[in-house]
Amino acid sequence: MKKSIVKIVDQNLELSLEDVNADESVFEDINFKNSKIKDANFKNSTFVDVSFEDCRFRDVDLSNVEIEKANIKGLKINGILIEELLNPPK
């Protein structure tokens, strides 16, 4: 299949993407607020300076995920407050 190259700069869009291969794509300075991402594959992807504040992840595979320099205040996994596990009271 032929690859299409699309470059959109400084636009306000409402997009619906289905059955799309965006392998090796770059998303920079993007606002995904109130978006829904379903059946997506982010394997081997890197997220830098990204806010997942107030997001919900359900039925996700987090195997081999590395998280560094993260604000984990209020982070819960399966109902367990992670901040307390990493910073137990003294």
Contacts in CASP RR format, 6 or more apart in sequence:
PFRMAT RR
TARGET T0000
AUTHOR 0000-0000-0000
METHOD contacts of the structure
MODEL  1
MKKSIVKIVDQNLELSLEDVNADESVFEDINFKNSKIKDANFKNSTFVDV
SFEDCRFRDVDLSNVEIEKANIKGLKINGILIEELLNPPK
1 21 0 8 1.000
72 82 0 8 1.000
72 83 0 8 1.000
72 86 0 8 1.000
73 83 0 8 1.000
74 81 0 8 1.000
74 82 0 8 1.000
74 83 0 8 1.000
75 81 0 8 1.000
75 82 0 8 1.000
75 83 0 8 1.000
76 82 0 8 1.000
END
